[in-house]
Amino acid sequence: MKTFDLVEVETFSGEKVLREVVAVEGDTVYICTKEERLSAQKEAREPVCAGFNRRYVHPVTAGQSNHASVSNP
């Protein structure tokens, strides 16, 4: 995984959401929404993100990005 990769994340409640990778440090993957990343870039600031253990973060293939069961709140 690398910065800006689209990933599917298993949240603490068991929900699956699509997010972008902000950074990877060891076993922690920092993620945010695409909207937050674009807003942060426009405002010249670091994006507000959340860190998840790598085991809960999965790369998304082209076919998965439009998957109906994945929410993107």
Secondary structure, 3 states (H helix, E strand, C coil): CCCCCEEEEECCCCCEEEEEEEEEECCEEEEECHHHHHHHHHCCCCCCCEEEEHHHEEECCCCHHHCCCCECC
